[in-house]
């Protein structure tokens, strides 16, 4: 029984950690993808984009570059739905 509870706690922790924001992931030469999501909420996915643009900008500035959006995708939240947003961006020379 104790093993089952420990396993369940590990699965729940891993699942919740998967909902956290991840750092930008490489998607080609100087191109990255960053995404975020919420738990069940009635937010529009577009409401999440400003924070992604800010994170992309900060990521590129650390490299001495500027962020250039390539594309974005959003999904609205609702009953049993997570709001989500994904941004593809490049880090270009200033």
N, C-alpha and C positions, 0 to 999 in steps of 0.2 A: 504494500500500500504506500509506504513512504517513497519508494522508487517511482511509482505512478504520479504522485504529487510533484516530485522533483522534475520529472519529465514534462508534466503539464506546465509547470512554472517556466521551464526553459523554452517551451514552444510559445507560450504567451509573450514572454520577453522578446524572443526573436521576431515574432509577428509585429509587435509594437515598434520595435527598432526599425523594421522595414518601412514604417510610415514616416520616419524622420527624413528630413531633407538630407540628400546626399551631396557630396561635392561635385563640381562639374566633371563629366566623364569625357575623355577624348572621343571625337567622332570624325577624325580626319586631320589634315594638316592645319594647325592653328584653329581648329573648329572643335567646339565642345557642346555637350547637351547637359542641361540642368533641369531638374523637375522638383515639384512639391505637390503635396496633397493634404487634405484635411480629413478628419473623421466625419462621420455623418453630419452634414450641415446643409443649409439651404443657400450657401454662398454660390455665386457664379464663379466659374473657373478664371474668368478675366480679372477678378479681384485679386488673384494670387500673382498675376504677372508682374506688377511693379516691384515686388520683392525679388523676383528672379532677375529682372533687369539690373537691379542694384547689386545683387550678388555677382552677376556676370561682369559688371563694370569693375567691382572691387577685385575680382579674380584677374582680369586683364591688366589693371593698374599695377598690381604686384609684379607683373612682368614688364612694366614700362610701356604697355600698349593700351589701346582703346578697344572697347567692345563694339561689335557691329552685329546687330540682330540678323539672322538668316531666316528663321521661321519660328512660329509658336503654335501650340495646340492647347486647347483648354477643354475641360469637361465640367459641367455644372453639377453641384451637389443636390441632394434631395433625400427623400426617405430611402434609407439603406444605400445611399450613393455618396461617394466621396467627391468633393470638388478637387480638380487637379489642373495642373498647368505644366507645360514643358516648353523650354526655350532652347533653340539651337542658335549658337552665336560663334563669331570668329573673334580672335584677338589680332587686331591689325596694328601696324606701326602708326604712331600719332601723326 
